[in-house]
Amino acid sequence: MKEPLANIQKQTHQIDHDIWLYIHLPQLAIEAVVANLITPLKDGPVAVASVQRNAQRINCCNLNAKAWGVEPLLSLSTALAICPDLTVLAKNTHQEQQLLQQLALIAYRFSPNVIVDTDGLWLDLSGCAQLFNGYNNLLKKLYTQLSAQSIIAVSGVGKSPMAAKLLCGHEFHHYLPSKLEIQHALVATTLNKLPSTAKQQQNFKQLGLATIGDLLTLPRSALSQRFNSDLMNTLQLLQGEKPSLLTHFKPANEFHDKIQNPQGLYNKESLLFPMKTLLQRLCQYLMTRQCYSRELVWQFEPLLGNHQSMSITLSGNNHGWSSLLSLSRLKLERLELPRSIEQISLFCDQFMVMPGLSFDLFGDQITLQENTSELIDNLNARLGIEALSRPTINAEHLPELAGSIASIEKLIGSEQQLGQTQKPLWLLPEPAPVRLHNRQLYWRKPLTIVSGPERLCGNWWQSEQQRDYYLACDSKGARYWLFRESTSKQWFVHGLFA
């Protein structure tokens, strides 16, 4: 059901102030490790542990573990005593940052201003409503994209990055609060959530200040006399009076990702699942940058010995992960790999801009181009690029000199498009003379001129060759490509159309 026009107009009127969305990832530590596992975890209590206060302690746990009484900062031994079936994973900060970068690529499709936090993301939604037909539609589509990545996300909305993070609740926003609702929620927030020192928090209690609203009602001059400049700076950032100095996210100029498996992978079939995961991440990157990849470089590193590389050259708009996985699988069949693979990495730094689509009446041309690219890539992966060739056009005016057979490698990734022209693909070995009798052309059958002429001149520095080409047909509809020499006035058939 479509949204009422009044609701869309109401959302559009809210663009008169800054709108920041903060996405908090409460299960980031678990999701980052699970995303890089070769074998998916079974449903049950799961926790991530790390060294804290000179002991192994729980850093993060899922809802099943919390139901057993496991909670953060609990010692690992106590957690295992409470829940013997607890699956414990080691905290991996690198994988957490890697997952945040992948989610930032998704968020970048919805906002040009994305900021990566330690356990979440900021998005500047100001002015993004029109592209998604309203803020509510934007939030729904963003939530769908995050859910597709098996990510648990909650959000907060404010007029500044700090306010949005302070107002982060226990669920994801599916509608945009009004300016008044955001302000009421902010002034009701307790002061212990405000970034401040322990001394400042103690001073708040001594003054009887409990909420941010209590603090904002006091004159700034009085606060500046009682507190230092850090609090004044915090209030300016909270109210959006001072721009945030946080670094904005920008997609990298190249794609490089990897998945490790310390236990090792011992056959080619077991490599397909991590390769699928890496290709899905690549496709997210390509979609964000609005480009196609020209070449994929796989690298397989064994537990012992030298690594093995595999490159795949792509012909055009072949950018679906399933298609790329099929190509990689074909290429993998021809590759000799070490006995055990510990790490798989995917690299790509050659791209071409994704062209704007122009549809014909029935959409057949786009389907034909996609099928052609897929066929070329499959043959390349199975036979090798040196086994492929295709007809091409040289920089010559005379048709018998213009056509030739060239390596397909030179045409892969080329952005040049040949213009449409009324010329047959196949020419006769030698132009055949046409008889002219009583102003009627004969070549096996009477021929009728349909269109023309198109004048072609070539090799003028050697000998003048000037031809006027015509399109002709016979009584049964067969089409012929004729030309008339300007010097001899003689007619010839040069090509036949299918």
RALIN-V490248 format. One record per pair of residues at least 24 apart in sequence whose ideal C-beta (glycine too) atoms are under 10 Angstrom apart, sorted by the first residue. I is the first residue (numbers start at 1). GAP is how many residues later the second one is. Records with the same first field share a line. If there is no record, write none. Layout:
I->GAP + GAP
This chain:
2->131 + 135
3->130 + 131 + 133 + 134
7->127 + 128 + 129 + 168
8->121 + 122 + 125 + 126 + 127 + 128 + 129
9->125
10->124 + 125 + 166 + 168
11->118 + 119 + 122 + 123 + 124 + 125 + 126 + 127 + 164 + 165 + 167
12->117 + 118 + 122 + 123
13->116 + 165 + 166
14->111 + 112 + 115 + 121 + 162 + 163 + 164 + 165 + 168
15->110 + 111 + 112 + 113 + 114 + 115 + 120
16->110 + 163
17->109 + 142 + 162 + 165 + 223
18->106 + 107 + 108 + 109 + 140 + 141 + 142 + 143 + 145 + 146 + 222
19->92 + 104 + 105 + 106 + 107 + 108 + 109 + 110 + 116 + 138 + 139 + 140 + 145 + 157 + 158 + 160 + 163
20->91 + 93 + 95 + 102 + 103 + 104 + 105 + 106 + 136 + 137 + 138 + 139 + 140 + 141 + 142 + 143 + 144 + 145 + 147 + 162 + 220 + 224
21->86 + 89 + 90 + 100 + 101 + 102 + 103 + 104 + 107 + 114 + 117 + 118 + 121 + 134 + 135 + 136 + 137 + 140 + 143 + 147 + 151 + 152 + 155
22->93 + 95 + 98 + 99 + 100 + 101 + 132 + 133 + 134 + 135 + 136 + 139 + 140 + 141 + 142 + 143 + 144 + 145 + 146
23->80 + 81 + 84 + 91 + 94 + 96 + 97 + 98 + 99 + 100 + 119 + 120 + 123 + 128 + 130 + 131 + 132 + 133 + 141 + 142 + 145 + 149 + 150
24->93 + 95 + 96 + 97 + 128 + 129 + 130 + 131 + 132 + 140 + 141 + 144 + 145 + 146 + 148
25->71 + 74 + 75 + 78 + 92 + 93 + 94 + 95 + 96 + 121 + 126 + 127 + 128 + 129
26->34 + 36 + 93 + 94 + 126 + 127 + 128 + 142 + 144
27->33 + 34 + 35 + 36 + 92 + 123 + 124 + 125 + 126
28->32 + 67 + 68 + 69 + 71 + 72 + 75 + 90 + 91 + 92 + 123 + 124 + 125
29->29 + 30 + 31 + 32 + 43 + 60 + 61 + 62 + 63 + 64 + 66 + 67 + 70 + 90
30->29 + 30 + 31 + 32 + 35 + 57 + 59 + 61 + 66 + 122
31->29 + 31 + 64 + 65 + 68 + 72 + 118 + 119 + 120 + 121
32->28 + 57 + 59 + 60 + 61 + 62 + 63 + 64 + 65 + 66 + 67 + 68 + 70
33->27 + 56 + 57 + 58 + 59 + 62 + 63 + 66
34->28 + 53 + 55 + 61 + 65 + 116
35->60 + 61 + 63 + 64 + 67 + 114 + 115 + 116 + 224 + 242 + 246
36->56 + 58 + 59 + 62 + 63 + 222 + 223 + 224 + 225 + 238 + 241
37->52 + 222 + 224 + 236 + 237 + 240
38->221 + 222 + 223 + 225 + 226 + 227 + 232 + 233 + 235 + 236 + 239 + 306
39->222 + 224 + 231 + 234
40->110 + 233
41->46 + 48
42->45
44->24 + 39 + 41 + 42 + 43
45->25 + 34 + 37 + 38 + 39 + 40 + 41 + 42 + 43
46->24 + 40 + 41 + 42 + 43
47->24 + 25 + 27 + 29 + 32 + 33 + 36 + 39 + 40 + 41 + 42
48->24 + 39 + 40 + 41 + 42 + 43 + 44 + 48
49->25 + 26 + 27 + 30 + 31 + 37 + 39 + 40 + 41 + 42
50->26 + 40 + 41 + 42 + 43
51->25 + 39 + 40
52->39
56->32 + 34
58->28 + 30 + 33
59->30 + 31 + 32
60->29 + 31 + 59
61->25 + 27
62->25 + 90
63->89
92->168
93->25
95->164 + 165
98->159 + 160 + 183
99->50 + 52 + 182
100->149
101->148 + 150 + 151 + 156 + 180 + 184
102->47 + 49 + 155 + 178 + 179 + 182 + 183
103->42 + 43 + 46 + 48 + 50 + 181
104->144 + 145 + 146 + 147 + 184
105->144 + 146 + 147 + 150 + 176 + 179 + 180 + 181 + 182 + 183 + 184
106->36 + 39 + 40 + 42 + 43 + 45 + 178 + 181 + 182
107->35 + 38 + 39 + 142 + 181
108->140 + 141 + 142 + 143 + 176 + 179 + 180 + 181
109->32 + 33 + 36 + 175 + 178 + 179 + 181
110->28 + 29 + 31 + 32 + 35
111->27 + 31 + 138
112->136 + 137
113->48 + 135 + 136
114->134 + 135 + 136 + 137
115->46 + 129 + 131 + 132 + 133 + 134
116->130 + 131 + 132 + 133
117->44 + 48 + 129
120->33 + 34 + 35 + 36 + 44 + 45 + 48
121->25 + 32 + 34 + 128
122->34 + 36 + 38 + 39 + 40 + 42 + 43 + 122 + 124 + 126 + 127
123->32 + 38 + 41 + 126
124->37 + 40 + 120 + 124
125->32 + 39 + 51
126->33
129->47
134->41 + 42
135->38 + 40 + 41 + 42
136->37 + 38 + 39 + 40
138->38
139->33 + 34 + 35 + 36 + 37
140->32 + 33 + 34 + 35
142->30 + 31
143->29 + 30 + 31
145->139
146->26
147->25
149->131 + 132 + 135
156->26 + 29
157->24 + 25 + 28
158->24 + 25 + 27 + 28 + 80 + 81 + 82
159->24 + 27 + 79 + 80 + 81
160->26 + 76 + 77 + 78 + 79 + 80 + 81 + 82 + 83 + 84
161->76 + 77 + 79 + 82 + 83 + 85
162->32 + 33 + 72 + 73 + 74 + 75 + 76 + 77 + 78 + 82 + 84
163->26 + 49 + 74 + 75 + 76 + 77
165->28 + 30
166->24 + 27 + 28 + 29 + 46 + 72
167->26
168->25
183->30 + 33
184->29
185->27
186->25 + 26 + 27 + 30 + 52 + 53
187->24 + 25 + 26 + 27 + 28 + 29 + 30
188->24 + 25
189->24 + 49
190->24
191->24
194->37 + 40 + 41 + 44
195->35 + 36 + 39 + 42 + 43
196->31 + 34 + 35 + 38
197->30 + 31 + 33 + 34
199->28 + 29
200->26 + 27 + 28 + 30 + 31 + 34
203->24 + 28
204->27
212->26
251->34 + 37 + 38
252->33 + 37 + 97
253->36 + 96 + 98
254->31 + 93 + 94 + 95 + 96 + 97
255->26 + 27 + 29 + 30 + 31 + 34 + 38 + 41 + 91 + 92 + 93 + 94 + 96
256->41 + 43 + 89 + 90 + 91 + 92 + 93
257->24 + 25 + 28 + 87 + 88 + 89 + 90 + 91
258->41 + 43 + 85 + 86 + 87 + 88 + 89
259->84 + 85 + 86 + 87
260->41 + 82 + 83 + 84 + 85
261->42 + 79 + 80 + 81 + 82 + 83
262->41 + 80 + 81
263->40 + 77 + 79
264->38 + 39 + 74 + 75 + 76 + 77 + 78 + 79
265->35 + 37 + 72 + 74 + 75 + 76 + 77 + 78 + 79
266->71 + 72 + 73 + 74 + 75
267->70 + 72 + 73 + 74
268->32 + 61 + 64 + 65 + 67 + 69 + 73
269->60 + 63
270->71
271->27 + 29 + 57 + 58 + 61 + 66 + 70 + 73
272->53 + 56 + 57 + 60
273->71
274->67 + 69 + 70 + 71 + 72
275->25 + 46 + 49 + 50 + 53 + 54 + 57 + 69 + 71
276->45 + 46 + 48 + 49 + 52 + 53
277->44 + 67 + 69
278->43 + 46 + 47 + 50 + 66 + 67 + 68 + 69
279->41 + 42 + 43 + 44 + 45 + 46 + 48 + 49 + 67
280->41 + 42 + 44 + 45
281->40 + 65
282->37 + 39 + 42 + 64 + 65 + 66
283->36 + 37 + 38 + 39 + 40 + 41
284->37
285->63 + 66
286->33 + 35 + 38 + 62 + 65 + 68
287->32 + 67
289->62 + 64 + 65
290->61 + 63 + 64 + 65 + 66
291->28 + 59 + 60 + 61 + 62 + 63
292->24 + 25 + 26 + 27 + 58 + 59 + 60 + 61 + 62 + 63 + 81 + 121
293->25 + 26 + 31 + 55 + 56 + 57 + 58 + 59 + 120
294->54 + 55 + 56 + 57 + 58 + 118 + 119
295->52 + 53 + 54 + 55 + 56 + 117 + 118
296->28 + 31 + 32 + 35 + 50 + 51 + 52 + 54
297->48 + 49 + 50 + 51 + 52 + 53
298->30 + 33 + 34 + 37 + 46 + 47 + 48 + 49
299->44 + 45 + 46 + 47 + 48
300->32 + 35 + 37 + 38 + 41 + 42 + 43 + 44 + 45
301->37 + 40 + 41 + 42 + 43 + 44
302->35 + 36 + 37 + 38 + 39 + 40 + 41
303->35 + 36 + 37 + 38 + 39 + 40
304->34 + 35 + 36 + 38
305->33 + 34 + 35
306->32
307->31 + 34 + 35 + 36 + 38
308->27 + 28 + 29 + 30 + 33
309->26 + 36 + 38
310->24 + 25 + 27 + 71
311->36
312->36 + 65 + 68 + 69
313->37 + 63 + 64 + 67 + 68 + 72 + 95 + 96 + 99 + 100
314->34 + 36 + 38 + 59 + 62 + 63 + 66 + 67 + 98 + 99
315->57 + 58 + 59 + 60 + 61 + 62 + 63 + 64 + 65 + 70 + 73 + 93 + 94 + 96 + 97 + 98 + 99
316->36 + 39 + 53 + 54 + 56 + 57 + 58 + 60 + 61 + 95 + 96 + 97 + 98 + 99
317->35 + 37 + 38 + 40 + 49 + 52 + 53 + 55 + 56 + 57
318->52 + 54 + 55 + 56 + 58 + 59 + 60
319->35 + 51 + 54
320->50 + 54
323->47 + 50 + 51 + 54 + 55
324->53
326->48 + 51 + 52 + 55
327->47 + 50 + 51 + 53 + 54 + 55
328->53
329->52
330->47 + 48 + 49 + 50 + 51 + 52 + 53
331->46 + 49 + 50 + 51 + 53
332->49
333->48 + 49
334->47 + 48 + 49 + 50
350->63
351->62
352->61 + 62 + 63
353->62
355->60 + 62
373->39
376->32 + 35 + 36
377->35
379->29
380->28 + 29 + 32
385->24 + 27
388->24
391->34 + 35
392->26
393->25 + 28 + 30
396->60 + 62 + 63
397->58 + 59 + 60 + 61 + 62 + 63 + 68 + 70
398->58 + 59 + 60 + 61 + 67 + 69 + 96
399->24 + 25 + 28 + 32 + 57 + 59 + 68 + 70 + 82 + 84 + 95 + 96
400->27 + 28 + 29 + 30 + 31 + 58 + 94 + 95
401->57 + 58
402->25 + 54 + 56
403->24
421->33
422->28 + 29 + 30 + 32 + 47 + 48 + 49 + 57 + 59 + 75
423->31 + 46 + 48 + 58 + 71 + 72 + 74
424->47 + 55 + 56 + 57 + 70 + 71 + 72 + 73 + 74
425->70 + 71 + 72 + 73
426->69 + 70 + 71 + 72
427->54 + 66 + 67 + 68 + 69
428->53 + 64 + 65 + 66 + 67 + 68
430->62 + 64
431->36 + 50 + 51 + 52 + 54 + 59 + 60 + 61 + 62 + 63 + 64
432->48 + 50 + 59 + 60 + 61 + 62
433->57 + 58 + 59 + 60
434->38 + 46 + 48 + 49 + 50 + 56 + 57 + 58 + 59
435->56
436->48 + 53 + 54 + 55
441->29 + 31 + 33 + 39 + 41 + 43 + 50 + 52
442->32 + 49
443->29 + 31 + 37 + 39 + 48 + 49 + 50
444->30 + 34 + 36 + 49
445->28 + 29 + 30 + 31 + 33 + 35
446->26 + 28 + 29
447->25 + 26 + 27 + 28 + 31 + 32 + 33 + 35 + 44 + 46
448->24 + 25 + 26 + 27 + 32
449->24 + 31 + 33
450->29 + 30
452->29 + 30 + 31 + 32
453->29 + 30 + 31
454->27 + 29
455->28 + 31
456->27
457->29
463->24
467->25 + 27
469->25 + 26
471->26
473->24
